[in-house]
Amino acid sequence: MKLATFSAPGDPLARVGVVDATGTRLHDLAAVVPDMLTLIDGGAAALDQVRAALPTAPQYALRDVTLLAPIPRPRKNIICLGLNYAAHAYESARARGRPEVLPEHPVFFTKSVSSVNHPNAIIPVHSGVTEQLDWEVELAFIIGTPGSAVDPAQAMDYVFGYTVLNDISARDLQTRHQQFYRSKSLNGSAPMGPWIVTADEIPDPHALRLQLRLNGATMQDSTTADMIFTISQIIATLAQGGVVEPGDIISTGTPSGVGMGMQPPRWLQAGDVLEAEIGQIGVLRNTVG
């Protein structure tokens, strides 16, 4: 299923819906589940309840609703991976004049919950705060089952679903503060969506095409098969001496083609239109302003 959080025409209340197979209509599940986190917490039983309600649920044309981030306010920071695609790791090293070596272990950082942004929403340019705003298309997955000391062979059983995340990054802040959190957590710097596709509909998340288009021109074009650390490895690592919990959002890194790696670098400007697309999921579109 494609599970969306949306607001209906004339009603600002956020609610959960299911996008139909045509991709043109949306079933309103407000009478069944109050929000996406509650649905995720409910596990398989909650999903069965949603499926049973679809034939009689109210419907809207998708074009008439306002899509919101699937989880508009996560319980915890978004967990992200840096340098998880070899070509991007190399382009990042070259841009900073560092040795071109690949990480031996996953590189983790987080983005603040306040960085979450919505499909079709404006990404703030943050004039006066940063002059080097960059893009990063990423596959994000959502945990559906709590776990610790997770066996890598069983790790995929903990995934609820997948979505698209654009990890907007302020490169000058990244250099200035010598770490990722500040540069990745500006307000509106985590557009996410357009919905969550449940794990049963994506049998191989490591065979998805990722693309990022800037004003219609393709900047990034790769496949999740190029990840250095797989989703199973990521989950198992986080659950070693730690815990993964329902509703956790984990973003798996970006391929090459970011603005920082260009000669000269290309930074985002007001009016730029970004389209982050992942096969079997959809297109996340935002304008910088």
C-alpha positions, 0 to 999 in steps of 0.5 A: 500500500501507498500510505499518505498523510494529507489534509482534505479540501477545507479541513487542515486536520492531518489524516492518513490515507491510502493512494489507489492503484491508479495513483489518482485517488486517495482513500480517507482512513481518518475513521480507522486510524488517527495518524501514521505513527499509530498505524505503524505502532499497530503493526500487521493488525492495523494494516489489515484493518486499513485494508478491510476499510478501503471499500467503504472509505471516503475518497478524494481526487489526489490532486485536490488534497494537500500531501504532508510528510508521511510522518509530519512530526517524528518521535526522534531525530531522523537517522542518516548515513553519510558516504554510503555510496562509493562515488559520492564518498569519493566526490565528497573527499575530492571536494574537501581535498581529503584522501579518497577512501571508503568508510569501513563502518557506517557513518551516522548522523541525525537531522532534527525533527524540526527539519521535516518538510512536506511534498510540494512545500518550499525549502527555505533558502536561509539567506544570511545563514548559509550560502551553500545549500545542496541536495541529496536524494535518498531512500529512507526506510521506516522501522515497524517492529522494535528490536535490539541485538538484531540478527542481520539475516532477520533485519528486513523483518523490522522494516515497515516501509519506504519513502523518499527523503531529500537530505538538504545540506548546508555545506558551509555550516558542515565545514564550519562546525566540523560535524553534520547535525547543524548543517543538516537540521535547518528548518525545512531541510528534510522534505519527505514523501510523497508517501510510504510504500509498505515493505511488502510492495518492494521485495528488493529495496536494493534494486531501486533507481534514484534520480534528482532533477534540478530545474528539469536537468538530471543531477543524480542518477544511480541505484540503491544497489550501489550502497556500501552498507545494506539496510540489513547491515544498517539495522543490525549496527544500530541495534548492537547495544541500542534499539530500533523502534517503530516510527524510526526514520533511517535515511540510507545516503545519497549517490554522486551528483551533488552540487558540492561535487561540481566544478564549480560547485552549484548551490541552490538558489531561490526559485530552483525546483527539485524533483527527487524520484525513486522507482516503485515509490514516487516523486518528491517535488519541492521549490527553493524559496 
